Amino acid sequence: MISSTMAEIGAELIDFRRDIHAHPELSFQEFDTTDKIVARLEAAGLSPKRLEGTGVVCEIGEGPVAVGLRADIDALPVDDLIDEDFRSTVPGVAHACGHDVHLTSLIGAGIALQKIHESRPGGLGGRVRLIFQPGEEVTPGGALRVISQGVLDDVPEVYAVHCDPNVDIGKVGSRIGAITAAGDTVIIRLSGHGGHTSRPHLTEDLVYALGKLATDLPSTLGRLIDPRHAISLVWGEISAGHAANVVPSEGILRGTLRCLDVDGWNQVAEVLPELVDRIAGPYGVEVDLEHRRGVPPVVNTEDQVTLIESAVRGELGENSVQLTPQSMGGEDFAWYLTHCPGALIRLGTRTPGGITYDIHQGDLLIDERAVEIAARVFTATALKVLDRDR
């Protein structure tokens, strides 16, 4: 039933994905995207509900909710560099992370599950909740917004896929435990009186203090926190001053702080303020630390990984699942898994023998067979849960 349904709607799903790709919308601005999702689900005979602002929830079947399936729907603030007819028509905005694939495949799964519900004696035997989530690309993530609206209140387990251009089409990457990392933003602002570089002893040498923080803070964190947590603090901006002979009165550091597990993530939050003060203290500068907590790691639970891997093998073949390394990137699907068990898998989007692209880059090209494959995986996973619970 899954294969026959996908054969019927596969070309339409590709067209839908291309339309979404050509008209991307940034986080929490996905109004047209939301409209298109609602319209297509209603055309399939479903009754989607709009979330507050943007995003959609749609249920299929009857009885208690058995499983949630989640897709993110927002785009990134980058230029689309692909040379295709469906290239982004919005300057500076592109689906460079594959969310157009995610949401389209979930629509495909919804259509397939509705057909199965209508054709099976007794229907699905439970309810499947489709969650089209806005705002994944901003921290701490749109997941918190939709969870606050009750979308997980009665969901016993939840699943998601994420495009991975390092994995060949027809395969998925999976792992038990943490599959992504925690991701925070760290901003340190220094201020002082400023002065002349010939008399640094008469003022606060702000640039020197900034340099000490830039070099000593990442290395010292690694000495105060168990290295098995794999703390990574990397600066993306360091700025101070405009003249060679002037000690500036202001300076700033901006960077990202990543960690492989929740324990380390929590320890960093405790240690960081004291350590910043300790390093900057001898130089007399005023310190303003802004530690923006992002997302915890996505921690896949064993039973749910086993189930989705079984569903994938049943749909794509015995050799379709491979172990994936833990990514240092963040994903706000992590917040779902603080409420119920679940799993996120890596969806292969690379054409075998083709170019290996990277996500969050404007030249990202996805093998479009991934749309139907992800829809099959979503559908098979939901059916596996429902049949298990019969």
C-alpha positions, 0 to 999 in steps of 0.5 A: 500500500505504501509503494502504490500510494507513493507511485501515485503521488510521487511526481506531485510531491516533487512538484510540491517540494520545488514550489516550497523551495522556490518560495522559502520563508524564515523562522516564524514567518512561514505563513505561505508555507503553512497555507500550502501545507493546510491546503494539501492536507485538506485536499487529501480529506484530512482536517489540519489545525493551524498552530499559533502563528505558523505551523500545522498539526494534523491527526489521522485515524481514531482512538488514542494517539499512538505516535507523533511524526515531526517535520520542520518548515523554515528556511535559512538566511542564505543565498540560493546558489543552485542552478535549477528552475526551482531556485529560491525567488526570495533574495537571501533566503533558501532551503539550504538545510532540507526542510522543504524535503522534510515537510513534503515527505511528511505530507506524503506520509499523511496522504498514505496513512489516510488511504491506509486508514480508509482501506483497512478494516478497523482503520489504523487502530490508533491516531498518528499526529503530524507536526509541521514545526516552525522556527527550527533554525533559531535558538532555542527553537520553535519546538518549545513554542509548539510543545507549549501549545500541547502538541506532545501532551498525549504523544507516547513517542515521536520520530523525525528525519533530517537530510544528510548529504554525506549519506547516499540516497536509499540509506539512512544513518542512525545511532542510539543515544546522542546523535547531535550536540548541545549548542549555545551562543556565548557573547562577552563584552568588555569595557574600560576607560580606554587610553593611549597605547604608550601608557597601558599601565594607566588604563585597562588594556582591553585588547590584551584582556580580550585576547586572553579570554579568546585563547584561555577560555576555550582551553581552560574549560577543557581542564575544568570539565571532564574531556569526555563531554567534549566541550568545544568553544569556538569564536566567530567574531572578535572586535575592538578598536580602530587605531594602532595607538589607541587602547579602545574602551569597548570590545566583544567576543562572539562564539558558539559553545557545543557539548556532546551530552546534557551533563556537560552542557549543564556543567558549562552553565555553572562554570562559565561565569566564574571562569570568565571573571577569573581570566579577565579580572587581573586587567580591570575591565568591566565584563558582561557575559551573555550565555544564550542557552540553545538546545540540548543534544538529541538523545535517541532512545534504544527502543525507538531506534530499534523500531525505526531501523526495522521500519527502514529495513522493511521499506528500503532493504536490509543494508539501508541502515548505517551507523552515523557519527554524532554531529556537533550541530544542534537540532531542536527536536531535542526538546521533544525527547525531553517530553517523550521517547523517540528517535531522529535519523539521518536521511541520505540525500547524496547521489551515489558517486556524486558531489558531497554537499554540506547543509547550510550552504547555498549550493546544497543539491538534494537527490529528489528521490529522498522525498519519496523515501522519507515519506515511505520511512515516516509511513512505515514507522507509524505503521510499525508503532500501530501494529506493535500496539494492536 
